[in-house]
Amino acid sequence: MTSLVQSVDWLAIAPPTVAAVVGLVVLVADLFLAESRKPLLGWIAVAGLAAAALMLLPLLDADRSTFCLVGDTEVCSYTADRFTLVIQFLVLGGALLSALLSVTALKDSGKRLPEGEYWFLFLSSAAGAALLPASRDLATLVVALEVASLPAFALVGLRHGDRRSSEAALKFFLSSVTATAVSLLGISFVYAATGTLHLTRVAERIQDVDGQLATLAQTGVVLTLVGFAFKTAAVPFHFWVPDTYVGAPLPIAAYLSVIGKAVGFSGLILVTVVALPSYADAWAPALAVLAALTMTAGNVGALRQQSTRAYSAVRLLAWSSVGQAGYLLVPIAAAGYSDDPEKSVGSTLAYALMYGAVNLGAFAVAALVGRAHRLNRVADYRGLYAARPLTALLMGFFLLCLAGLPPGVIGLFAKVTVFAAAVHAGLGWLAVVMAVNVVIALVYYLRWTALLFRAPETTPDGEAAAHRLPAPLTAALALTGVLGIVLSGAPQLVLRFTETGLF
């Protein structure tokens, strides 16, 4: 008789498990720590995320799976392959940098953000985000997606007595719940048609669905893809992004801009490339159109931001992130046309790693300027070089990386990689749309960069004191700056790692 008892590969599941366990430790420690010692929770969270990221090192040369079917050990619910490790590195590294920004933000909040709840929710979301890329069945995928998303709703609206924060949380909640409902309905249809939830078996069985169930399977595919389009903030499901970023604490806006995207795009890749390759003729054109619409809407929205409007810096970064989502969609669409979908997916991963490093760096500078200028307008960055030369140089570098201009070589290489994926897939029209959008983006990125080096209009009393860099903020700026500079000097490190042997 076959035993139903399985051994768990604890090393394979260590990265999300460590983050989840540290979250529980923070929750319990919060009950016993005096109010004056609550900042210690932040450093426990930072250490926990660093430990979770380090647990990726033993997995670099391995392709491990666990929670497999008893009768077929090739079909598993959790797989730590190259694709998983790249996304987990992005998630845990991004969460670590966001946590460093959070330490300063919580200190400056004047007790309006409860520290124990904040760090428990933050670590819970990071654990779910790290679990998602390893998920190889639809049930685990949805659970991981919601574990990543549900704490994020609360984090957006956690600031006490802030109506803007509550409104942002409500918009984020409603859009995400709608996405989940649509995805679950689609997944239930796919399960009814195929009789399985495991991605590889779905890929096998959905090609030979009985005629009576064909319409059900097709509807399920469409609804599942629509649900994930919500999660990636693709047009027309992007409406919540600017208000949510403005209403959320700035570190959470940074977290959502990178980790939120990593979650949505990794889920979309698993559903399309792994589970539904036989439906590529349906989802590839749809994603190509979505990519074109998303990058255009995002860049035009960013271009229209007025520099003197309140929170215009955060709004510009929010619209920019929508535009970047469009670029990230291009290689996924190209995978549906390509003979080598893994290479196309590798282009998305390479772009996501570049975007994650430099976008978090830009948010770190925004967090610094926001300490002196509460309204955080683009106009507030004028003359930053006179007050903080190194910070201004870093911000200029981050913006040039996002624009794809030297010396931000990693941004240029990432855009060229995405462009090449579109061309090789025969999507010449999409490559043209992307080129036009890159030019549009140059306008607002260069306009902001030039503002950093212009003479300041006035220097209010006390601004120098307000601009003092706390140690966590300094660490976040240093890490993102070093990472961006190293990758600009050796972009092949990312490109080689993300384009071979993903699945």
Salt bridges, closest charged atoms under 4 A:
ASP9 OD2 - ARG64 NE 2.92
ASP30 OD1 - LYS38 NZ 3.07
GLU35 OE1 - LYS38 NZ 3.66
ASP72 OD2 - ARG201 NH2 3.43
ASP81 OD2 - ARG136 NH2 2.89
ASP108 OD2 - ARG371 NE 2.71
GLU146 OE2 - LYS231 NZ 3.54
ASP162 OD2 - ARG112 NH2 3.88
ASP162 OD2 - ARG159 NH1 3.05
ASP162 OD2 - ARG164 NH2 3.97
GLU167 OE2 - LYS171 NZ 3.27
ASP243 OD2 - LYS171 NZ 2.38
ASP243 OD1 - ARG315 NH2 3.15
ASP380 OD1 - HIS373 ND1 3.84
ASP380 OD1 - ARG377 NH2 2.83
GLU457 OE2 - ARG382 NH1 3.24
GLU463 OE2 - HIS373 NE2 3.64
GLU463 OE2 - HIS467 NE2 3.60
